[in-house]
Amino acid sequence: MSSAWIVVDSDEFRNLAAAEREAKTKGVRLAISNPCFEVWLIDHVSPCPETFTSTPQCEKRARDLGVLKSTDPNRSSASKFKSVNLEMIDGNKGQALTNAAKHNTDNKRRAREMNPDNVFAYQVWTDLPDLVYDVFGSGN
C-alpha cells in the first residue's frame, strides 16, 4: 500500500526540515520540488535544465513546452492562474522519471536529506519520482 504524501515547493514554503519532521511523526511523506512543481512538469518533455533555479524560469519553460497554460490570458502575468496541460504529460511518466534522474543527482539527494532548508544545495530537484514509485511501483 502506498503512503500519504504532501507536495510542496521550496519557493513558497519555508521550514522544510520542520515540516518533514512533523510529517514523519504523522506517518506522511513530504515531496519537495525545488524551486517549484514545474520542474516535474518540464521533466515530462525534457530534463529540467540545471540552470533553472528560479520559479519564473521554470514557469516560462513549462509554458514554452506546452505543459503549463494560463487559464486567463487577460489577467496580468503576476496574477494569472495556471493549469497543467494534461494532454502534454499523459503517458510520459517514464520519460519524466528518466529526465528527473538527470538532475536528481546523488550529491543533491544527500544535501536534500541532510538539510531540506538549504535549498541552494539541491537545485534543480524534485521528490516526485519517489512519490510515483511509491504509488505506482516501477513507474512504467
N, C-alpha and C positions, 0 to 999 in steps of 0.2 A: 504494500500500500504506500502511496506517495505521502509526502509531508505537506503541511500547510506552509505557505510562503508569503512573505511581504516583499514587494518590489519597490525599491527607492532609487532615486538619482542622487549623485553627490552634489549636483548643482543646486538642488532645492532643499536638501536635508543636511543637518549638521549633527554632531554627536553620534556618528555612525557606530563607534565602538560600544557606546552605552546602549544604543538601540539593538545591536547584535546580542549583547549580554542579556538584555531584557527578553528578546525574542527566544533565546535559548532556554531561559527559565520557564517560558510558556510552551515550549515544545514546537516553536515556529522557526523556520529558517529565513534569513534575510538575504535577498538578492540585490546587490548594488550594481548599478550601471554608472560608469564614470567616464565622461562627465554627465551623461544623460542616457535615457532609454533609446534614443535614436541610434546609438552605437549598434544595438542589436538589430534594429530595422535595416540599417546600412549593410550589416553582415549578411542579410538575406540576398543581396545582389552582388556585393563585392566586400573585401575586407575594409573595415573602417580604418582610414589612414591614421598612423601613429601620431601625426602632427595635429590631428583634430582634437585638441584639448579643451575646447570651449563649446558650450551648447549652441551658440549661433552657427559655428562652423558645421556642427553635426546636423542641425536642423536644415541648413541650406543644402548640404549634400543629400540628405534624405529626400528633400523636395525635388532636387535635380534628378535623383534616381527614380522618382515617382512613387516611393514607398510612404511618403508623408504628404498630405494635402491640407490646404486651408479649407475650413468649412464655410468661411465667409470672406470672399475676396474684397469686399467693400470696407472691412474694418482696417484700422491702422495696423501695421505689422506687429507692433508690441502687444496688441490685444486680440489677435486672430486666434480663434480656436483651431486646433489641429486634429486630424484624424488619420488613422493608419489606412493605407490603400491595401485592403486585404487581398485583392486580386494580384498584387505585385509580390506578396510574400507567401501566398498559398502554395504549398508543395515545395517550398525552398528551405525547409527546416534543416535538412542535411547540409546544404550549402552554407547556411548560417552558422552551423556548428563548425564546419571546416574553416570558414573565414574568421570566426571568433578565435579559434585556436592560433591563428597567425599573430594576433596582438595580445592574447591572454597568455603571456609567457610565464615560465616557472618563477622567474625573479619577481614579476608583478604579483603572482599568486602569493608568494612569501610575504611581500610587502603588504598586500591586502589583508592577509591573515594576521600579521604581526600588529598592524595598526591601521584599521579601516579609516581613521580620521585623517591620515596622511595621504590624501587623495592624489597629491602630485607624484607620489612614488609609484602609483599604479594606473596612470592614464596611458592609453585608452584601455578600458576594461569593461567587461560585463559578466555577471554571475548567471545570466540567463541560461547558458549551456548546462549548468548544474541543475537548474530547475527542470529543464527539458529532459535530462537524463533521469531525474527523479520521477517525473510524471509519466514519461513515455518509454522509459527503458533505454534501449540502444540509441534512440533519437532518430532512427532512419524511418 
